[in-house]
Amino acid sequence: MKNGVWSVEKRFLALEDPKNAEFAQFAGKFFKANKRGSKYFPDLAKAVVKRIVGSDRLVVRGSGKILSATVVYISRSGHLKFFDFDKNEILTTIDRNVHVNRVPEKKLALFDYFPRPDRSLIKTQSGYFRREPLLEAKPLGLLSQVEQLKSVHKIIKVYEEYVEATRCEPDPDLVMTCFKEVAQYLPEAIRAKYLALEKRVSSLAKRYGLVEAHLDFNIANLLINDRVWAVDTEDAGLLLPCLYDLNNLAINEIYEDRDTFIFDQIFGGALNADFRSLMSKAIIGPNKDDDKLSVFMNFFMRESQYVSSQLFGDIDPKRAEWTWNKLERAIPWWGQFSDAH
């Protein structure tokens, strides 16, 4: 945390010293490092910043106090988010048609259990923006480990209620289509280990219920106060296996090279009993290692066209190999599952 502004995945552009904080220069370095956007984007972003913030500089003011700051965040899809702590609101660049098409997501049952901030569409000289309030709630990632344990316990219990109320029948055809698709993206040495799990995946797919998932549960997108709030909900609504969101919360920290505290607590630690209780509602007749196999299923569902086109906007065959190797290095039991009950 710098100047009271929390930073996630190096996508927050928050500068401690605004004296030389030209946005075009800073955004240029960001995009070069992350290989995002065209060479014209920094200038375009600078123009938008100047219209909205009133300056071509990003300013974090107030001697570290979060109540006086303007921060710009570049989303995975390249949109700009303006966190205005003076006005207590967030503005996000958005196409009007996209906003209109996202209106039905407000009706998702998921948001009855994990509410999200109200939002509206506004038109400015710089185009359309989605406006939503800043909440007085901390992201899960900023809590202490003790607080994280309590919060994830609560998240699992609330998600269990959601699964009990809304679970749909298994769709083994969907799961196995994704499984076979991702096999094509893997190099031969990995593919052999991957395909060895086909029978076990097929068995679980026939017993594994589906729910409408958030799709991007992680420590930044869950805000905690007396409730658990979900943000970045634009991709929500895909029918996915019931444990997908909770598994993503656990393994996303591996993707981002952060600590595995939550993962370790869910799979074998203080939160394992909570997770197994949820699993009993998600899977018909759960087997001994279905919890671990469900993580494997998260891997190939995420890398499939079904999820990737929604989450990333594209299919990158190389990403499947990269993700497999990262998970194999981080998880001792990766790819090793038992059939025993």
C-alpha positions in Angstrom: 0.0 0.0 0.0 1.4 3.4 -1.0 -0.2 6.7 0.2 -3.2 4.7 1.4 -4.0 3.5 -2.2 -4.0 -0.3 -2.6 -2.2 -1.8 -5.6 -3.1 -5.0 -7.4 -1.2 -6.7 -10.2 0.8 -3.6 -10.9 -2.1 -2.1 -12.7 -2.7 0.9 -10.4 -1.0 4.0 -11.6 -0.5 5.8 -8.2 2.5 8.0 -7.8 4.0 9.1 -4.5 5.7 12.2 -5.9 3.4 14.1 -8.4 6.1 16.6 -9.4 7.2 14.6 -12.5 4.1 12.4 -12.8 3.1 12.9 -16.4 0.6 10.3 -17.2 1.7 9.8 -20.8 5.2 8.9 -19.7 4.0 6.7 -16.9 1.4 4.9 -19.0 4.0 4.4 -21.8 6.3 2.6 -19.3 3.4 0.5 -18.1 2.3 -0.6 -21.5 5.8 -1.3 -22.6 6.4 -3.5 -19.5 3.1 -5.3 -19.8 2.9 -5.4 -23.7 -0.6 -4.0 -23.5 -2.4 -1.6 -25.9 -1.2 0.3 -29.0 1.5 2.9 -29.1 -1.2 5.6 -29.3 -2.9 4.5 -26.0 -0.7 6.6 -23.6 -1.6 9.8 -25.5 -5.3 8.8 -25.6 -5.3 8.0 -22.0 -3.5 11.3 -21.1 -6.3 13.2 -22.9 -9.0 11.4 -21.0 -7.2 11.9 -17.7 -7.0 15.6 -18.4 -10.7 15.9 -19.2 -11.8 13.9 -16.1 -9.1 14.8 -13.5 -8.5 18.3 -14.8 -4.7 17.7 -15.2 -2.4 15.6 -17.2 -0.7 14.5 -14.0 -1.8 11.8 -11.6 -1.9 13.2 -8.1 -2.0 11.4 -4.8 -2.3 14.1 -2.2 -2.9 14.4 1.6 0.3 13.1 3.2 -0.7 9.5 2.8 -4.4 10.0 3.5 -6.7 8.0 1.2 -9.4 10.7 1.5 -7.7 13.0 -0.9 -6.5 11.2 -4.0 -7.1 10.5 -7.7 -5.8 7.2 -9.0 -6.1 5.6 -12.4 -6.2 1.9 -12.8 -5.9 0.0 -16.2 -8.1 -3.0 -16.3 -7.4 -6.3 -17.9 -9.4 -5.3 -20.9 -7.5 -1.9 -21.2 -10.3 0.3 -19.8 -9.4 3.2 -17.4 -10.8 3.3 -13.9 -10.6 6.6 -12.0 -10.7 6.2 -8.3 -11.7 9.6 -7.0 -11.3 9.7 -3.3 -12.5 13.3 -3.1 -15.9 12.5 -4.6 -16.0 9.0 -3.2 -16.7 7.4 -6.6 -15.2 5.3 -9.4 -15.5 6.1 -13.1 -14.8 3.5 -15.7 -14.5 4.1 -19.4 -17.1 2.0 -21.2 -19.0 1.7 -24.4 -22.6 2.5 -24.0 -23.8 -0.6 -25.8 -21.6 -2.8 -23.6 -23.1 -1.1 -20.5 -26.7 -1.7 -21.8 -25.9 -5.3 -22.6 -24.6 -5.9 -19.1 -27.8 -4.7 -17.4 -29.2 -8.3 -17.1 -26.3 -9.2 -14.9 -27.9 -7.2 -12.1 -30.6 -10.0 -12.0 -28.0 -12.7 -11.3 -28.9 -14.6 -8.1 -25.2 -14.4 -7.2 -25.6 -10.7 -6.3 -28.3 -11.7 -3.7 -25.5 -13.3 -1.8 -22.5 -11.2 -2.8 -24.0 -7.7 -3.4 -22.2 -5.2 -5.7 -22.3 -1.4 -5.6 -25.0 0.3 -7.6 -23.8 1.7 -10.9 -25.1 4.2 -13.5 -24.1 5.4 -16.9 -23.0 9.0 -17.4 -22.0 10.9 -20.6 -19.1 13.4 -20.6 -17.1 15.2 -23.2 -14.7 12.3 -23.1 -17.4 9.7 -23.8 -19.4 7.3 -21.6 -18.4 6.2 -18.1 -19.9 3.8 -15.6 -20.1 5.5 -12.2 -20.2 3.6 -8.9 -19.6 4.5 -5.3 -16.5 3.7 -3.4 -17.3 1.4 -0.5 -15.9 1.7 3.0 -14.7 -1.9 2.8 -11.3 -3.4 2.6 -10.2 -5.7 -0.2 -9.6 -9.2 1.1 -6.0 -8.9 0.1 -5.3 -6.0 2.5 -6.5 -7.9 5.6 -4.2 -9.6 8.0 -3.9 -13.4 7.8 -6.1 -13.7 10.9 -8.8 -11.5 9.3 -8.4 -13.3 6.0 -9.2 -16.6 7.7 -12.3 -15.2 9.2 -13.4 -13.6 6.0 -12.8 -16.6 3.7 -14.7 -18.7 6.2 -17.6 -16.4 5.8 -17.2 -16.3 2.0 -17.3 -20.1 1.8 -20.4 -20.3 4.0 -22.2 -17.7 2.0 -21.2 -19.4 -1.3 -22.5 -22.7 0.2 -25.9 -21.1 0.7 -25.7 -19.8 -2.9 -24.9 -23.3 -4.3 -27.7 -24.9 -2.2 -30.3 -22.4 -3.6 -29.2 -22.2 -7.2 -27.2 -25.3 -8.3 -28.0 -26.6 -11.8 -27.6 -30.1 -13.1 -24.2 -31.3 -14.2 -23.2 -30.7 -17.8 -20.6 -33.3 -18.6 -20.7 -32.5 -22.3 -19.6 -28.9 -21.6 -16.8 -30.0 -19.3 -15.4 -32.7 -21.6 -15.5 -30.4 -24.6 -13.4 -27.9 -22.7 -11.1 -30.7 -21.5 -10.5 -32.1 -25.0 -10.0 -28.5 -26.4 -7.2 -27.6 -23.9 -5.4 -30.9 -24.6 -4.6 -29.6 -28.0 -2.8 -26.6 -26.6 -0.4 -28.6 -24.4 3.0 -29.9 -25.6 3.3 -33.7 -25.9 5.1 -34.3 -22.6 2.4 -32.4 -20.6 -0.5 -33.7 -22.8 0.3 -37.3 -21.8 -0.1 -36.5 -18.1 -3.1 -34.4 -18.8 -5.0 -37.0 -20.8 -4.2 -39.7 -18.1 -6.8 -37.9 -16.0 -9.6 -38.1 -18.6 -11.6 -40.9 -16.9 -11.5 -39.2 -13.5 -12.5 -35.9 -15.0 -15.4 -37.6 -16.9 -16.6 -39.2 -13.6 -16.5 -35.9 -11.7 -18.2 -34.0 -14.6 -21.3 -36.3 -14.3 -21.6 -35.5 -10.6 -20.5 -31.8 -10.5 -23.3 -29.2 -10.4 -23.1 -25.8 -12.0 -23.9 -22.3 -10.9 -23.6 -18.8 -12.5 -20.1 -17.8 -11.5 -18.5 -14.5 -10.8 -15.6 -15.8 -12.9 -12.9 -13.6 -11.3 -13.1 -14.2 -7.5 -9.8 -12.9 -6.1 -8.4 -11.0 -3.2 -8.9 -7.7 -4.9 -12.5 -8.3 -6.1 -14.0 -9.2 -2.7 -14.4 -6.3 -0.3 -15.1 -7.0 3.3 -17.0 -5.0 6.0 -20.1 -6.4 7.7 -20.9 -8.0 4.3 -18.9 -9.5 1.4 -19.1 -7.3 -1.7 -18.2 -8.4 -5.2 -16.7 -5.9 -7.7 -15.5 -6.3 -11.3 -18.6 -8.2 -12.1 -18.7 -7.5 -15.8 -17.8 -11.1 -16.7 -20.2 -12.7 -14.3 -23.0 -15.1 -15.3 -21.3 -18.1 -17.1 -22.5 -21.5 -15.9 -19.5 -23.2 -14.4 -18.8 -25.9 -11.9 -20.0 -24.9 -8.4 -16.5 -24.7 -6.9 -15.0 -22.6 -9.7 -15.1 -19.3 -7.9 -13.7 -20.5 -4.6 -11.0 -22.5 -6.4 -10.1 -19.4 -8.4 -9.8 -17.4 -5.2 -7.3 -19.9 -3.9 -5.2 -20.4 -7.1 -5.2 -16.9 -8.4 -2.4 -16.0 -6.0 -0.3 -18.7 -7.7 -1.0 -17.1 -11.1 0.2 -13.8 -9.7 3.3 -15.1 -7.9 2.0 -14.1 -4.5 1.8 -16.2 -1.3 -0.4 -19.3 -1.1 -1.8 -18.7 2.4 -5.5 -18.9 1.3 -4.8 -21.9 -1.0 -3.0 -23.8 1.8 -5.8 -23.1 4.3 -8.5 -24.3 2.0 -6.6 -27.5 0.9 -5.5 -29.1 4.1 -5.5 -26.2 6.5 -8.0 -24.4 8.8 -10.5 -23.8 6.0 -10.6 -27.4 4.6 -13.6 -28.5 6.7 -15.6 -25.5 5.4 -14.6 -26.2 1.8 -15.5 -29.9 2.1 -18.9 -28.9 3.5 -19.4 -26.7 0.4 -18.1 -29.6 -1.8 -20.8 -31.9 -0.4 -23.4 -29.5 -1.8 -21.6 -29.0 -5.1 -20.8 -32.6 -6.0 -23.0 -35.7 -5.9 -21.3 -38.5 -3.9 -17.9 -36.7 -3.6 -14.9 -38.9 -3.8 -11.7 -38.6 -1.7 -9.8 -36.3 -4.0 -12.6 -34.5 -5.8 -11.5 -31.3 -4.1 -8.1 -31.5 -5.8 -9.6 -32.7 -9.1 -11.9 -29.7 -9.0 -8.8 -27.5 -9.0 -7.5 -29.3 -12.1 -10.9 -28.7 -13.7 -10.5 -25.0 -13.0 -7.3 -25.1 -14.9 -8.7 -26.4 -18.2 -12.1 -24.6 -17.9 -10.2 -21.3 -17.5 -8.0 -22.0 -20.5 -10.9 -23.1 -22.8 -12.6 -20.9 -25.3 -15.8 -21.0 -23.2 -14.1 -19.1 -20.3 -11.1 -17.4 -21.9 -13.2 -15.6 -24.5 -15.2 -14.0 -21.7 -12.4 -13.4 -19.2 -9.5 -12.5 -21.5 -11.2 -11.6 -24.7 -9.0 -14.1 -26.7 -7.6 -17.6 -26.8 -3.9 -17.9 -26.2 -2.7 -21.6 -26.6 0.6 -20.8 -25.0 -1.0 -19.6 -21.8 -2.2 -23.2 -21.1 1.3 -24.5 -21.0 2.5 -21.5 -18.9 -0.3 -22.1 -16.4 0.2 -25.8 -16.1 3.9 -25.3 -15.4 3.2 -22.7 -12.8 0.6 -24.8 -11.0 2.9 -27.9 -11.2 5.7 -26.0 -9.5 3.5 -24.6 -6.8 1.2 -27.5 -5.9 2.9 -30.8 -4.7 -0.1 -33.0 -5.6 -0.8 -31.4 -9.0 -1.9 -34.1 -11.5 -2.0 -36.8 -8.8 -5.5 -37.9 -7.8 -7.0 -40.9 -6.2 -10.2 -42.8 -7.2 -10.9 -43.9 -3.6 -14.0 -42.8 -1.7 
